[in-house]
Amino acid sequence: MGKARAAAPKRDTKLKSKSTGASKKPAKKAGKDPNKPKRPASAFFVFMEEFREKYKKDHPNNKSVAAEKAPYQAKADKRKVEYNKNIQAYNKQLAEGPNEADEEESDKSKSEVNDDDDEDEDESGELVELVT
C-alpha cells in the first residue's frame, strides 16, 4: 500500500488554483454615476488652496515660470510628434502581421554583425582594419 501511494503522481494545488482564476471573465465596468458625491480633498489640497491665495497676493507679478517652461514645452511637443509617428508605424506593423517585423529585425542584426568583422580596436582605442 505504501508503494502504491509513492508511485502516484503528486498534484500541485498551487497551479490548480491559479488556472481556475484565469478562466473567469472580468465583470464589465459600470458607467460613472453623475449624482455620486465627490471624495473630499486631502489635507494637502486644502493647505494648497490657502497657500496659493496667499502666494498670489504676496507675488502678483510672478509670471517667470511660463518663460522657463517654454523650451521644455517645445521639446515635449517634438517628442510627442516623434512618438505619434512611431506608434502609427507600430500599429501598422501589427496590422500587417508579425512575420515582416521579424525579418526586418533579423536583417538589421546580420548587417551590424558583418560591419564589426572588418574593423577592430587596438590597445590605444584606435580602429585598425584587419587584413584577411
Distance bins in CASP14 RR format, pairs under 12 A and 6 or more apart:
PFRMAT RR
TARGET T0000
AUTHOR 0000-0000-0000
RMODE 2
METHOD distances of the structure
MODEL  1
1 7 0 0 0 0 0 1 0 0 0 0 0
1 8 0 0 0 0 0 1 0 0 0 0 0
2 8 0 0 0 0 1 0 0 0 0 0 0
10 16 0 0 0 0 0 1 0 0 0 0 0
11 17 0 0 0 0 0 1 0 0 0 0 0
12 18 0 0 0 0 1 0 0 0 0 0 0
12 19 0 0 0 0 0 1 0 0 0 0 0
13 19 0 0 0 0 0 1 0 0 0 0 0
13 20 0 0 0 0 0 1 0 0 0 0 0
14 20 0 0 0 0 0 1 0 0 0 0 0
15 21 0 0 0 0 0 1 0 0 0 0 0
15 22 0 0 0 0 0 1 0 0 0 0 0
16 22 0 0 0 0 0 1 0 0 0 0 0
16 23 0 0 0 0 0 1 0 0 0 0 0
17 23 0 0 0 0 0 1 0 0 0 0 0
18 24 0 0 0 0 0 1 0 0 0 0 0
30 36 0 0 0 0 0 1 0 0 0 0 0
32 38 0 0 0 0 0 1 0 0 0 0 0
38 45 0 0 0 0 0 1 0 0 0 0 0
39 45 0 0 0 0 0 1 0 0 0 0 0
40 46 0 0 0 0 1 0 0 0 0 0 0
41 47 0 0 0 0 1 0 0 0 0 0 0
41 48 0 0 0 0 1 0 0 0 0 0 0
41 49 1 0 0 1 0 0 0 0 0 0 0
41 50 0 0 0 0 0 1 0 0 0 0 0
42 48 0 0 0 0 1 0 0 0 0 0 0
42 49 0 0 0 0 0 1 0 0 0 0 0
43 49 0 0 0 0 0 1 0 0 0 0 0
43 50 0 0 0 0 0 1 0 0 0 0 0
44 50 0 0 0 0 0 1 0 0 0 0 0
44 51 0 0 0 0 1 0 0 0 0 0 0
45 51 0 0 0 0 0 1 0 0 0 0 0
45 52 0 0 0 0 0 1 0 0 0 0 0
46 52 0 0 0 0 0 1 0 0 0 0 0
47 53 0 0 0 0 0 1 0 0 0 0 0
47 54 0 0 0 0 0 1 0 0 0 0 0
47 55 0 0 0 0 0 1 0 0 0 0 0
48 54 0 0 0 0 0 1 0 0 0 0 0
48 55 0 0 0 0 1 0 0 0 0 0 0
49 55 0 0 0 0 0 1 0 0 0 0 0
49 56 0 0 0 0 0 1 0 0 0 0 0
50 56 0 0 0 0 0 1 0 0 0 0 0
50 57 0 0 0 0 0 1 0 0 0 0 0
51 57 0 0 0 0 0 1 0 0 0 0 0
51 58 0 0 0 0 0 1 0 0 0 0 0
51 59 0 0 0 0 0 1 0 0 0 0 0
52 58 0 0 0 0 0 1 0 0 0 0 0
52 59 0 0 0 0 0 1 0 0 0 0 0
52 62 0 0 0 0 0 1 0 0 0 0 0
53 59 0 0 0 0 0 1 0 0 0 0 0
53 60 0 0 0 0 0 1 0 0 0 0 0
54 60 0 0 0 0 0 1 0 0 0 0 0
55 62 1 0 0 1 0 0 0 0 0 0 0
55 65 0 0 0 0 0 1 0 0 0 0 0
56 62 0 0 0 0 1 0 0 0 0 0 0
56 63 0 0 0 0 0 1 0 0 0 0 0
59 65 0 0 0 0 0 1 0 0 0 0 0
62 68 0 0 0 0 0 1 0 0 0 0 0
63 69 0 0 0 0 0 1 0 0 0 0 0
63 70 0 0 0 0 0 1 0 0 0 0 0
64 70 0 0 0 0 0 1 0 0 0 0 0
65 72 0 0 0 0 0 1 0 0 0 0 0
65 73 0 0 0 0 0 1 0 0 0 0 0
66 72 0 0 0 0 0 1 0 0 0 0 0
66 73 0 0 0 0 1 0 0 0 0 0 0
67 73 0 0 0 0 0 1 0 0 0 0 0
69 75 0 0 0 0 0 1 0 0 0 0 0
69 76 0 0 0 0 1 0 0 0 0 0 0
70 76 0 0 0 0 0 1 0 0 0 0 0
70 77 0 0 0 0 0 1 0 0 0 0 0
71 77 0 0 0 0 0 1 0 0 0 0 0
71 78 0 0 0 0 0 1 0 0 0 0 0
72 78 0 0 0 0 0 1 0 0 0 0 0
72 79 0 0 0 0 0 1 0 0 0 0 0
73 79 0 0 0 0 0 1 0 0 0 0 0
73 80 0 0 0 0 0 1 0 0 0 0 0
74 80 0 0 0 0 0 1 0 0 0 0 0
74 81 0 0 0 0 0 1 0 0 0 0 0
75 81 0 0 0 0 0 1 0 0 0 0 0
75 82 0 0 0 0 0 1 0 0 0 0 0
76 82 0 0 0 0 0 1 0 0 0 0 0
76 83 0 0 0 0 0 1 0 0 0 0 0
77 83 0 0 0 0 0 1 0 0 0 0 0
77 84 0 0 0 0 0 1 0 0 0 0 0
78 84 0 0 0 0 0 1 0 0 0 0 0
78 85 0 0 0 0 0 1 0 0 0 0 0
79 85 0 0 0 0 0 1 0 0 0 0 0
79 86 0 0 0 0 0 1 0 0 0 0 0
80 86 0 0 0 0 0 1 0 0 0 0 0
80 87 0 0 0 0 0 1 0 0 0 0 0
81 87 0 0 0 0 0 1 0 0 0 0 0
81 88 0 0 0 0 0 1 0 0 0 0 0
82 88 0 0 0 0 0 1 0 0 0 0 0
82 89 0 0 0 0 0 1 0 0 0 0 0
83 89 0 0 0 0 0 1 0 0 0 0 0
83 90 0 0 0 0 0 1 0 0 0 0 0
84 90 0 0 0 0 0 1 0 0 0 0 0
84 91 0 0 0 0 0 1 0 0 0 0 0
85 91 0 0 0 0 0 1 0 0 0 0 0
85 92 0 0 0 0 0 1 0 0 0 0 0
86 92 0 0 0 0 0 1 0 0 0 0 0
86 93 0 0 0 0 0 1 0 0 0 0 0
87 93 0 0 0 0 0 1 0 0 0 0 0
87 94 0 0 0 0 0 1 0 0 0 0 0
88 94 0 0 0 0 0 1 0 0 0 0 0
88 95 0 0 0 0 0 1 0 0 0 0 0
89 95 0 0 0 0 0 1 0 0 0 0 0
89 96 0 0 0 0 0 1 0 0 0 0 0
89 100 0 0 0 0 0 1 0 0 0 0 0
89 101 0 0 0 0 0 1 0 0 0 0 0
89 104 0 0 0 0 0 1 0 0 0 0 0
90 96 0 0 0 0 0 1 0 0 0 0 0
90 97 0 0 0 0 0 1 0 0 0 0 0
90 98 0 0 0 0 0 1 0 0 0 0 0
90 101 0 0 0 0 1 0 0 0 0 0 0
91 97 0 0 0 0 0 1 0 0 0 0 0
91 101 0 0 0 0 0 1 0 0 0 0 0
92 100 0 0 0 0 0 1 0 0 0 0 0
92 101 0 0 0 0 0 1 0 0 0 0 0
93 99 0 0 0 0 0 1 0 0 0 0 0
93 100 1 0 0 1 0 0 0 0 0 0 0
93 101 1 0 1 0 0 0 0 0 0 0 0
93 102 0 0 0 0 0 1 0 0 0 0 0
93 103 0 0 0 0 0 1 0 0 0 0 0
93 104 0 0 0 0 1 0 0 0 0 0 0
93 105 0 0 0 0 0 1 0 0 0 0 0
94 100 0 0 0 0 0 1 0 0 0 0 0
94 101 0 0 0 0 1 0 0 0 0 0 0
95 101 0 0 0 0 0 1 0 0 0 0 0
96 102 0 0 0 0 0 1 0 0 0 0 0
96 103 0 0 0 0 0 1 0 0 0 0 0
96 104 0 0 0 0 0 1 0 0 0 0 0
97 103 0 0 0 0 0 1 0 0 0 0 0
97 104 0 0 0 0 0 1 0 0 0 0 0
98 104 0 0 0 0 0 1 0 0 0 0 0
98 105 0 0 0 0 0 1 0 0 0 0 0
99 105 0 0 0 0 0 1 0 0 0 0 0
99 106 0 0 0 0 0 1 0 0 0 0 0
100 106 0 0 0 0 0 1 0 0 0 0 0
100 107 0 0 0 0 0 1 0 0 0 0 0
101 107 0 0 0 0 0 1 0 0 0 0 0
101 108 0 0 0 0 0 1 0 0 0 0 0
102 108 0 0 0 0 0 1 0 0 0 0 0
102 109 0 0 0 0 0 1 0 0 0 0 0
103 109 0 0 0 0 0 1 0 0 0 0 0
103 110 0 0 0 0 0 1 0 0 0 0 0
104 110 0 0 0 0 0 1 0 0 0 0 0
104 111 0 0 0 0 0 1 0 0 0 0 0
105 111 0 0 0 0 0 1 0 0 0 0 0
105 112 0 0 0 0 0 1 0 0 0 0 0
106 112 0 0 0 0 0 1 0 0 0 0 0
106 113 0 0 0 0 0 1 0 0 0 0 0
107 113 0 0 0 0 0 1 0 0 0 0 0
107 114 0 0 0 0 0 1 0 0 0 0 0
108 114 0 0 0 0 0 1 0 0 0 0 0
108 115 0 0 0 0 0 1 0 0 0 0 0
109 115 0 0 0 0 0 1 0 0 0 0 0
109 116 0 0 0 0 0 1 0 0 0 0 0
110 116 0 0 0 0 0 1 0 0 0 0 0
110 117 0 0 0 0 0 1 0 0 0 0 0
111 117 0 0 0 0 0 1 0 0 0 0 0
111 118 0 0 0 0 0 1 0 0 0 0 0
115 127 0 0 0 0 0 1 0 0 0 0 0
116 127 0 0 0 0 0 1 0 0 0 0 0
116 130 0 0 0 0 0 1 0 0 0 0 0
117 129 0 0 0 0 0 1 0 0 0 0 0
117 130 1 0 0 1 0 0 0 0 0 0 0
117 132 0 0 0 0 1 0 0 0 0 0 0
118 127 0 0 0 0 1 0 0 0 0 0 0
118 128 0 0 0 0 0 1 0 0 0 0 0
118 129 1 0 0 1 0 0 0 0 0 0 0
118 130 1 0 0 1 0 0 0 0 0 0 0
118 131 0 0 0 0 0 1 0 0 0 0 0
118 132 0 0 0 0 1 0 0 0 0 0 0
119 125 0 0 0 0 0 1 0 0 0 0 0
119 126 0 0 0 0 0 1 0 0 0 0 0
119 127 1 0 1 0 0 0 0 0 0 0 0
119 128 1 0 0 1 0 0 0 0 0 0 0
119 129 1 0 1 0 0 0 0 0 0 0 0
119 130 1 0 0 1 0 0 0 0 0 0 0
119 131 0 0 0 0 0 1 0 0 0 0 0
119 132 0 0 0 0 0 1 0 0 0 0 0
120 126 0 0 0 0 0 1 0 0 0 0 0
120 127 1 0 0 1 0 0 0 0 0 0 0
120 128 1 0 1 0 0 0 0 0 0 0 0
120 129 0 0 0 0 1 0 0 0 0 0 0
120 130 1 0 1 0 0 0 0 0 0 0 0
120 131 0 0 0 0 0 1 0 0 0 0 0
120 132 0 0 0 0 0 1 0 0 0 0 0
121 127 1 0 1 0 0 0 0 0 0 0 0
121 128 1 0 0 1 0 0 0 0 0 0 0
121 129 0 0 0 0 0 1 0 0 0 0 0
121 130 0 0 0 0 0 1 0 0 0 0 0
122 128 1 0 1 0 0 0 0 0 0 0 0
122 129 0 0 0 0 0 1 0 0 0 0 0
122 130 0 0 0 0 0 1 0 0 0 0 0
END
